Amino acid sequence: MSDNTKADVSSSDQAAVARLSEARDKIVKELRKVIVGMDHVVDEMMIAIFAQGHCLLVGVPGLAKTLLISSLGQALSLSFKRIQFTPDLMPSDITGTEVLQEDPETRQRVFKFLQGPVFANLLLADEINRTPPKTQAALLEAMQERQISSGGEDYPLQEPFFVLATQNPIEQEGTYPLPEAQLDRFLFNILVDYPSLDEEIEIMKRVTSQETVVLNEVLHADDIIQLQKLVRKIPVADHMFDYAAALVRATRPTQPEAPDFIKKWLGWGAGPRASLYLILAGKARAILRGRFHVALEDIQAVAHPILRHRIIPNFVAKSEGLDSDKIITKLMETIPSDEKLKNASN
C-alpha cells in the first residue's frame, strides 16, 4: 500500500480493520465447534455477508448446509428463518399477507400486514429450485429491493439482510431451475463438496456423542452494518479495476478481446454485475484478512464463485467434459497478471 493511501486511512478505520480480522478468526473458531471442514464455504459466506451479497449453495443433501447457516447466524447474533421451498409454496408464504382485523374499540375492520419469514436478518431458502417461478421471483425481488410492497405500502426488511439459498444438483424432476437473469442476483455460487476421509470420521464422532455445544456471539447486527460501510472505503488501485474488467469482458464470446477457446466453449458471458462483484468481494476479502487495500490474490480468489453461474458453457464444451470452473481456471491462466501487476498490488 502506498504512503498516500496510508495517509488517507484514519486510525479508527485501521482499528476497525484489525477488529474485523480478529472477529473473523473468532467466528471461524465458533463454527468449528459444530462444523467440520468446509473452509472455503465458511470463508466465502463471510465475504458475502460483509460485501452485502447473497449466496447460492449447491451441494447434495446431508452436507450440513442448514447447520452451517444457522450456526453462522448464532455467531453473528442475527435473527434466522428457514423456508423449505415446495411446489405449492405461494409468494405470500414468503413475504407475508394482509388479514382483515376488527379494532376492539372502534369496531372498524382494517387490514393488517402480517410479516412473512423474509423479515429476518439471515434467511435460508432451502431448495429454492423446488418452487414455481412466481414464488422464486417474490424472494428475488425482496433480495434486490430489500423491501416488501403490500396493499400500497412499502415494508423495509431488517438490516443486515442476507439470503442463503440451497440447490440440490442431482435431482431435476419436478424442479424449476432459476433463470440466468435471476441467478445473477446472487453474489456467489458456492459449491459444497463431500468431506474428506478424516473429516467424515470426525463428523461421525461428533454427531454420535452426547456432547452439547454452545456457540458464543462474536458480532451483532449493528457491528456488521458498520463493517459493511467500512468495506466500501477500501481503496482499489486502477490496475485492479483493469484486471477485473479484462477478466469479465474476456468471458463474452462476442467481444473481440475474448480468447478463441471462449468463443468455442461459451454460449454467453458474464454481465457488468460480475465486474462490480469482483471488486466488492475483493474488498471484503482483503479487510477480513486485515488489509486496507485490494490485492490481485483477492480478485482471483473470488473469481470462481462469482463467475461460475454467470457464464454458460455450450454443447461443445459439455461434450469435451468441460464445466464452468474449468473454463474459468483456463481463462485466469490466459488473462495477463504479470509480475508488475502483482508487485503493484502489494
C-alpha positions as CSV (number, residue, x, y, z in Angstrom):
1,M,0.0,0.0,0.0
2,S,1.4,3.4,-0.9
3,D,2.2,6.2,1.6
4,N,-0.6,8.3,0.2
5,T,-3.1,5.5,0.8
6,K,-1.8,5.0,4.3
7,A,-2.3,8.7,5.0
8,D,-5.9,8.5,3.8
9,V,-6.7,5.7,6.3
10,S,-7.8,7.1,9.7
11,S,-6.6,5.5,12.9
12,S,-10.2,4.5,13.7
13,D,-10.5,2.7,10.3
14,Q,-7.3,0.9,10.9
15,A,-8.5,-0.2,14.3
16,A,-11.8,-1.4,12.7
17,V,-9.9,-3.4,10.1
18,A,-7.9,-5.1,12.9
19,R,-11.1,-5.7,14.8
20,L,-12.8,-7.4,11.8
21,S,-9.8,-9.6,11.1
22,E,-9.8,-10.7,14.8
23,A,-13.6,-11.2,14.7
24,R,-13.2,-13.4,11.6
25,D,-10.9,-15.7,13.5
26,K,-13.3,-15.9,16.4
27,I,-16.3,-16.7,14.1
28,V,-14.3,-19.5,12.5
29,K,-13.4,-20.8,15.9
30,E,-17.1,-20.8,17.0
31,L,-18.2,-22.6,13.8
32,R,-15.5,-25.2,14.2
33,K,-17.4,-26.4,17.3
34,V,-20.2,-27.8,15.1
35,I,-18.8,-27.7,11.5
36,V,-16.0,-30.0,10.3
37,G,-14.1,-28.8,7.2
38,M,-15.8,-26.6,4.6
39,D,-13.1,-24.0,5.0
40,H,-13.8,-22.3,1.6
41,V,-17.5,-22.3,2.2
42,V,-17.2,-20.6,5.5
43,D,-14.8,-18.0,4.0
44,E,-16.9,-17.2,1.0
45,M,-20.1,-16.9,3.1
46,M,-18.4,-14.4,5.4
47,I,-17.0,-12.4,2.4
48,A,-20.6,-12.3,1.0
49,I,-22.0,-11.0,4.3
50,F,-19.6,-8.1,4.6
51,A,-20.0,-7.3,0.9
52,Q,-23.8,-7.2,1.4
53,G,-24.4,-10.1,-1.1
54,H,-26.5,-13.2,-1.2
55,C,-25.2,-16.7,-1.8
56,L,-26.4,-19.8,-3.6
57,L,-25.1,-23.0,-2.1
58,V,-25.1,-26.0,-4.4
59,G,-24.5,-29.5,-2.9
60,V,-26.1,-32.9,-2.4
61,P,-28.3,-33.4,0.7
62,G,-26.7,-34.2,4.1
63,L,-23.6,-31.9,3.9
64,A,-24.7,-29.8,6.9
65,K,-25.6,-26.7,4.8
66,T,-28.5,-25.8,7.1
67,L,-26.5,-26.4,10.2
68,L,-23.7,-24.2,8.9
69,I,-26.1,-21.3,8.1
70,S,-28.0,-21.4,11.4
71,S,-24.7,-21.7,13.3
72,L,-23.4,-18.6,11.4
73,G,-26.5,-16.7,12.4
74,Q,-25.9,-17.6,16.1
75,A,-22.2,-16.5,16.0
76,L,-23.3,-13.2,14.4
77,S,-26.3,-12.7,16.7
78,L,-28.7,-12.5,13.8
79,S,-32.3,-13.5,13.6
80,F,-32.6,-16.6,11.5
81,K,-35.6,-18.1,9.5
82,R,-35.7,-21.1,7.2
83,I,-38.1,-21.7,4.3
84,Q,-38.5,-25.2,2.9
85,F,-39.4,-24.5,-0.8
86,T,-42.1,-26.8,-2.2
87,P,-44.2,-26.7,-5.4
88,D,-47.3,-25.4,-3.6
89,L,-45.5,-22.5,-1.8
90,M,-47.1,-19.1,-2.6
91,P,-45.4,-15.7,-2.7
92,S,-47.3,-14.6,0.4
93,D,-45.9,-17.6,2.3
94,I,-42.6,-15.8,2.0
95,T,-43.3,-12.1,2.0
96,G,-46.3,-12.0,4.3
97,T,-50.0,-11.3,3.8
98,E,-52.7,-8.8,4.8
99,V,-55.5,-10.0,7.1
100,L,-58.8,-8.3,8.0
101,Q,-59.0,-7.5,11.7
102,E,-61.5,-5.7,13.8
103,D,-60.5,-2.9,16.1
104,P,-61.9,-3.8,19.6
105,E,-62.6,-0.1,20.4
106,T,-63.9,1.4,17.1
107,R,-65.3,-1.9,15.8
108,Q,-64.0,-0.9,12.5
109,R,-62.4,-3.6,10.3
110,V,-59.0,-2.8,8.9
111,F,-56.3,-4.7,7.0
112,K,-53.2,-5.5,8.9
113,F,-50.0,-6.8,7.3
114,L,-48.5,-9.9,8.9
115,Q,-44.8,-10.3,8.2
116,G,-43.6,-13.4,6.5
117,P,-40.3,-15.3,7.2
118,V,-38.4,-12.9,4.8
119,F,-38.4,-10.4,7.7
120,A,-35.2,-11.9,9.2
121,N,-31.5,-11.0,9.1
122,L,-30.5,-14.3,7.8
123,L,-32.9,-16.3,5.6
124,L,-32.3,-19.8,4.5
125,A,-34.1,-20.6,1.2
126,D,-33.9,-24.4,1.2
127,E,-34.0,-26.0,-2.3
128,I,-35.1,-22.8,-4.0
129,N,-35.5,-24.6,-7.3
130,R,-38.4,-26.7,-5.8
131,T,-40.9,-23.8,-6.1
132,P,-42.5,-22.3,-9.2
133,P,-41.1,-19.1,-10.8
134,K,-43.7,-16.8,-9.3
135,T,-42.7,-17.6,-5.8
136,Q,-39.0,-17.6,-6.7
137,A,-39.5,-14.1,-8.2
138,A,-41.1,-12.8,-5.0
139,L,-38.0,-13.8,-3.0
140,L,-35.6,-12.5,-5.6
141,E,-37.4,-9.2,-5.7
142,A,-37.0,-8.9,-1.9
143,M,-33.3,-9.7,-2.3
144,Q,-32.8,-6.9,-4.8
145,E,-35.1,-4.2,-3.4
146,R,-34.7,-5.1,0.3
147,Q,-38.3,-4.3,0.9
148,I,-41.8,-5.8,0.5
149,S,-44.7,-4.0,-1.1
150,S,-48.3,-4.9,0.0
151,G,-51.5,-3.0,-0.1
152,G,-49.8,0.1,-1.5
153,E,-47.4,0.2,1.5
154,D,-43.6,-0.5,1.5
155,Y,-42.2,-2.5,4.3
156,P,-38.4,-2.3,4.6
157,L,-36.6,-5.5,5.5
158,Q,-34.4,-5.8,8.6
159,E,-30.7,-4.8,8.1
160,P,-28.4,-6.6,7.7
161,F,-30.3,-8.9,5.3
162,F,-28.9,-11.9,3.6
163,V,-30.4,-14.8,1.6
164,L,-28.5,-18.0,1.6
165,A,-30.3,-20.3,-0.9
166,T,-29.6,-24.0,-1.5
167,Q,-30.0,-26.2,-4.6
168,N,-29.8,-29.9,-4.9
169,P,-27.8,-30.6,-8.1
170,I,-28.7,-34.3,-8.5
171,E,-32.5,-34.1,-8.6
172,Q,-34.1,-32.3,-11.6
173,E,-37.5,-33.9,-11.7
174,G,-40.2,-31.5,-10.5
175,T,-37.8,-28.6,-10.2
176,Y,-37.9,-25.1,-11.6
177,P,-34.3,-24.1,-12.4
178,L,-33.5,-20.4,-11.8
179,P,-33.2,-18.4,-15.0
180,E,-29.7,-16.9,-15.6
181,A,-31.1,-13.4,-15.1
182,Q,-32.2,-14.4,-11.6
183,L,-29.0,-16.3,-10.8
184,D,-27.2,-13.1,-11.5
185,R,-28.8,-11.7,-8.3
186,F,-26.5,-13.9,-6.2
187,L,-23.1,-12.6,-5.4
188,F,-21.6,-16.1,-5.0
189,N,-22.4,-19.6,-6.3
190,I,-20.7,-21.7,-3.6
191,L,-20.0,-25.4,-4.3
192,V,-20.4,-27.6,-1.2
193,D,-18.4,-30.8,-1.7
194,Y,-18.2,-34.1,0.1
195,P,-15.9,-34.2,3.2
196,S,-12.5,-35.8,3.2
197,L,-12.0,-39.2,4.9
198,D,-10.6,-37.6,8.1
199,E,-13.4,-35.1,8.1
200,E,-16.1,-37.7,7.7
201,I,-14.7,-39.7,10.6
202,E,-14.6,-36.6,12.8
203,I,-18.2,-35.9,11.8
204,M,-19.3,-39.4,12.9
205,K,-17.5,-39.0,16.3
206,R,-19.1,-35.6,17.0
207,V,-22.7,-36.4,15.9
208,T,-22.9,-39.7,17.7
209,S,-21.6,-38.3,21.0
210,Q,-23.6,-36.7,23.8
211,E,-21.6,-33.5,23.7
212,T,-23.6,-30.3,23.9
213,V,-22.2,-27.3,22.0
214,V,-22.9,-23.7,22.9
215,L,-22.0,-21.0,20.3
216,N,-20.8,-17.6,21.6
217,E,-21.9,-14.4,19.9
218,V,-19.0,-12.7,18.2
219,L,-20.6,-9.8,16.4
220,H,-24.0,-8.1,16.4
221,A,-26.2,-6.6,13.7
222,D,-25.0,-3.0,14.3
223,D,-21.4,-4.2,14.2
224,I,-22.0,-5.9,10.8
225,I,-23.6,-2.8,9.3
226,Q,-20.7,-0.6,10.4
227,L,-18.2,-3.1,9.0
228,Q,-20.1,-3.3,5.7
229,K,-19.7,0.5,5.4
230,L,-16.0,0.1,6.2
231,V,-15.6,-2.4,3.3
232,R,-16.8,0.3,0.9
233,K,-13.9,2.6,2.0
234,I,-11.3,0.1,0.9
235,P,-9.1,1.7,-1.8
236,V,-8.6,-0.1,-5.1
237,A,-5.8,0.7,-7.5
238,D,-6.6,1.4,-11.2
239,H,-4.8,-1.8,-12.3
240,M,-7.2,-3.9,-10.2
241,F,-10.1,-2.3,-12.0
242,D,-8.4,-3.1,-15.3
243,Y,-7.8,-6.7,-14.3
244,A,-11.4,-7.3,-13.1
245,A,-12.8,-5.7,-16.3
246,A,-10.4,-7.7,-18.5
247,L,-11.4,-10.9,-16.8
248,V,-15.1,-10.4,-17.2
249,R,-15.0,-9.0,-20.7
250,A,-13.0,-12.0,-21.8
251,T,-15.9,-14.3,-20.9
252,R,-18.1,-12.7,-23.6
253,P,-17.8,-14.7,-26.9
254,T,-18.9,-11.7,-29.0
255,Q,-16.2,-9.4,-27.7
256,P,-13.0,-9.0,-29.8
257,E,-10.8,-9.5,-26.7
258,A,-12.3,-12.9,-25.9
259,P,-9.8,-15.8,-26.4
260,D,-10.6,-18.3,-29.1
261,F,-11.4,-21.0,-26.5
262,I,-14.1,-18.8,-25.0
263,K,-15.7,-18.3,-28.4
264,K,-15.6,-22.0,-28.9
265,W,-16.9,-23.1,-25.4
266,L,-19.2,-20.4,-24.2
267,G,-22.7,-19.5,-25.4
268,W,-22.9,-16.5,-23.1
269,G,-20.6,-14.5,-20.9
270,A,-20.9,-12.5,-17.7
271,G,-22.5,-9.1,-17.5
272,P,-21.3,-5.9,-15.7
273,R,-22.6,-7.1,-12.4
274,A,-19.7,-9.7,-12.3
275,S,-17.0,-7.0,-12.6
276,L,-18.7,-5.0,-9.8
277,Y,-18.9,-8.0,-7.6
278,L,-15.2,-8.9,-8.2
279,I,-14.2,-5.5,-6.8
280,L,-16.7,-5.5,-3.9
281,A,-15.9,-9.1,-2.9
282,G,-12.2,-8.4,-3.3
283,K,-12.6,-5.5,-0.8
284,A,-14.4,-7.7,1.7
285,R,-11.8,-10.5,1.4
286,A,-9.0,-8.0,1.9
287,I,-10.4,-6.5,5.0
288,L,-11.2,-9.9,6.5
289,R,-7.5,-10.6,6.2
290,G,-6.5,-7.4,8.0
291,R,-5.6,-5.4,4.8
292,F,-6.9,-2.0,3.8
293,H,-6.2,-2.5,0.1
294,V,-7.2,-5.0,-2.6
295,A,-4.5,-7.3,-3.9
296,L,-4.5,-9.4,-7.1
297,E,-5.0,-12.5,-5.0
298,D,-8.3,-11.1,-3.6
299,I,-9.8,-10.8,-7.1
300,Q,-8.5,-14.2,-8.2
301,A,-9.8,-15.9,-5.0
302,V,-13.4,-14.7,-5.6
303,A,-13.4,-15.2,-9.4
304,H,-14.8,-18.8,-9.4
305,P,-17.8,-18.3,-7.1
306,I,-18.7,-15.0,-8.9
307,L,-18.3,-16.3,-12.5
308,R,-19.4,-19.9,-12.4
309,H,-23.1,-19.1,-12.5
310,R,-22.7,-16.2,-14.9
311,I,-21.1,-18.0,-17.9
312,I,-23.0,-20.6,-20.0
313,P,-20.9,-23.4,-21.5
314,N,-22.3,-24.6,-24.8
315,F,-22.7,-28.1,-26.2
316,V,-19.2,-28.2,-27.5
317,A,-17.7,-27.6,-24.0
318,K,-20.0,-30.1,-22.4
319,S,-19.2,-32.7,-25.0
320,E,-15.5,-32.2,-24.1
321,G,-16.2,-32.7,-20.4
322,L,-15.7,-29.0,-19.5
323,D,-17.7,-27.2,-16.9
324,S,-17.7,-23.5,-15.8
325,D,-14.9,-24.0,-13.2
326,K,-12.5,-25.5,-15.7
327,I,-13.2,-22.7,-18.2
328,I,-12.7,-20.0,-15.6
329,T,-9.4,-21.6,-14.5
330,K,-8.1,-21.6,-18.1
331,L,-9.3,-18.0,-18.5
332,M,-7.4,-16.8,-15.4
333,E,-4.3,-18.5,-16.8
334,T,-4.8,-16.6,-20.0
335,I,-5.6,-13.1,-18.8
336,P,-2.3,-11.2,-18.1
337,S,-1.4,-11.0,-14.4
338,D,2.4,-10.4,-14.7
339,E,4.9,-9.6,-12.0
340,K,4.4,-5.9,-12.5
341,L,0.7,-6.3,-11.7
342,K,1.4,-8.5,-8.7
343,N,4.1,-6.1,-7.3
344,A,1.8,-3.1,-7.8
345,S,-0.9,-4.8,-5.7
346,N,1.4,-5.3,-2.7
